[in-house]
Amino acid sequence: MARRTKLVTISDVDDDNRDKGKTFLLTELSAEDAEDWGLRALLVLSAAGAEVPDDFEDAGMAGLAAMGVDALRGLKYDDVKPLWKQMFECVQVCPDPRNLQLARALVPDDIEEPSTRLLLRKEIVELHINFSRLASLSKSALQSKPGSPATGGPTPTGQDPWVLS
């Protein structure tokens, strides 16, 4: 099976955006590269004091996303920069979106706005994370806790978990 791809056209921006109308082709990393990236990211997060979920080994890159923004505190730029840079190895610019054969590796001037880089990072993460797997893991974690809303059992306090007191 081929790796997943995604075309991203910068269109939902103001007229002053220098990247408006540009199209980028994102291609999923190989399983080995994605696993390596996830492991390195986990080690960097752990070294920074982030709390790693018990079932992380089952969650993969989705587990990293589930750790949330709070996990980013305490990270060092020099530790994150190689991970940040590697994200863009799966991005190509498409001078003609109707002909993907012309897609080519990025050069520094292909992206002129920092906001475009942030948008592409979001799209890269979405391409690599299987959100249905993440949802399944979250539901599984809820079901394993006694009294959780997913099991429908009473909470330790006896209150309905869906009602705020």
C-alpha positions in Angstrom: 0.0 0.0 0.0 1.3 3.5 -0.8 2.0 6.1 1.8 -0.8 8.6 2.4 -0.4 12.0 0.8 -2.2 15.3 1.2 -2.3 18.4 -1.0 -2.5 21.7 1.0 -3.2 24.9 -0.8 -2.8 28.1 1.1 -6.1 29.8 0.4 -7.8 30.8 3.6 -5.6 33.8 4.2 -5.6 37.5 3.6 -4.5 39.0 0.3 -1.2 40.2 1.8 0.0 36.6 2.5 2.9 35.9 0.1 2.1 32.2 0.1 -1.6 32.6 -1.0 -2.3 30.2 -3.8 0.8 28.0 -3.3 0.2 24.3 -3.1 2.3 21.8 -1.1 2.4 18.0 -1.3 2.7 16.2 2.0 3.8 12.5 1.9 3.6 10.3 5.0 7.0 9.2 6.4 7.9 5.6 6.2 6.9 3.5 9.2 10.5 3.3 10.3 11.1 7.1 10.0 7.8 7.9 11.8 8.7 5.4 14.6 12.1 6.9 14.9 10.8 10.5 15.0 8.2 9.5 17.6 10.8 7.8 19.8 13.2 10.8 19.6 10.3 13.1 20.4 9.3 10.9 23.4 12.9 11.0 24.7 13.1 14.8 24.3 9.8 15.2 26.1 10.7 12.8 28.9 14.0 14.6 29.4 12.1 17.8 29.8 9.9 16.3 32.5 6.8 15.7 30.5 4.5 13.0 32.0 4.3 10.0 29.6 1.1 8.0 29.6 1.3 4.4 30.8 0.0 3.1 27.5 2.3 5.2 25.3 3.8 2.3 23.5 0.4 1.4 22.1 -0.4 5.0 21.0 2.7 5.9 18.8 2.6 9.3 17.3 -1.0 9.7 18.4 0.2 9.3 22.0 2.5 12.2 21.5 -0.3 14.4 20.4 -2.4 13.3 23.4 0.3 14.5 25.7 -0.7 18.1 24.8 0.8 21.5 24.8 1.7 21.4 28.5 4.3 18.7 27.7 6.2 21.3 25.6 7.2 23.4 28.6 10.8 22.9 29.5 11.9 21.7 26.1 15.3 23.0 24.8 15.5 24.5 21.4 18.6 22.5 20.5 16.8 19.3 21.3 13.6 20.2 19.3 15.2 21.7 16.2 16.2 18.4 14.6 12.6 17.1 15.1 11.1 20.3 13.8 13.4 20.2 10.8 12.6 16.6 10.0 8.9 17.3 9.8 9.5 19.2 6.6 11.3 16.3 4.9 7.9 15.1 3.9 6.8 18.4 2.3 7.2 19.3 -1.4 6.1 22.4 -3.3 3.8 21.9 -6.3 4.4 24.6 -8.9 1.5 23.1 -10.8 -1.0 21.2 -8.6 -2.6 19.6 -11.7 0.7 17.9 -12.4 2.2 16.3 -9.2 5.1 15.0 -11.3 6.5 18.5 -11.0 6.5 18.5 -7.2 10.0 19.1 -5.8 11.8 19.4 -2.5 11.5 22.7 -0.7 14.0 25.4 -0.9 14.1 28.2 1.8 12.2 30.8 -0.3 9.3 28.4 -1.2 7.6 29.4 2.1 7.6 33.1 2.8 5.3 33.3 5.8 5.8 31.8 9.3 2.1 31.2 9.5 2.3 28.9 6.4 5.0 26.8 8.2 2.7 26.5 11.2 -0.2 25.5 9.1 1.9 22.9 7.3 3.2 21.5 10.6 -0.5 21.0 11.7 -1.3 19.2 8.4 1.9 17.0 8.8 0.8 15.9 12.2 -2.8 15.2 11.0 -1.4 13.2 8.1 0.7 11.0 10.4 -1.8 10.5 13.3 -4.6 8.0 13.0 -7.2 10.0 14.9 -9.6 7.0 15.0 -6.8 5.0 16.8 -6.3 7.9 19.2 -10.1 8.0 19.9 -10.1 4.3 20.5 -7.2 4.6 23.0 -9.0 7.3 24.9 -12.2 5.3 25.0 -10.3 2.2 26.1 -8.6 4.2 28.9 -11.9 5.5 30.1 -13.5 2.1 30.1 -10.7 0.7 32.2 -11.4 3.1 35.1 -14.1 2.0 37.5 -17.0 4.5 37.6 -16.0 6.2 34.4 -18.7 7.6 32.2 -17.8 5.0 29.5 -18.7 2.1 31.8 -21.8 3.8 33.1 -21.0 2.7 36.7 -21.2 5.0 39.7 -18.3 7.3 40.5 -16.4 6.9 43.8 -18.5 9.9 45.0 -21.7 8.4 43.8 -22.4 11.4 41.6 -23.3 11.4 38.0 -20.0 12.1 36.2 -21.8 14.3 33.6 -23.2 16.7 36.1 -21.1 19.5 37.4 -21.6 20.3 41.1 
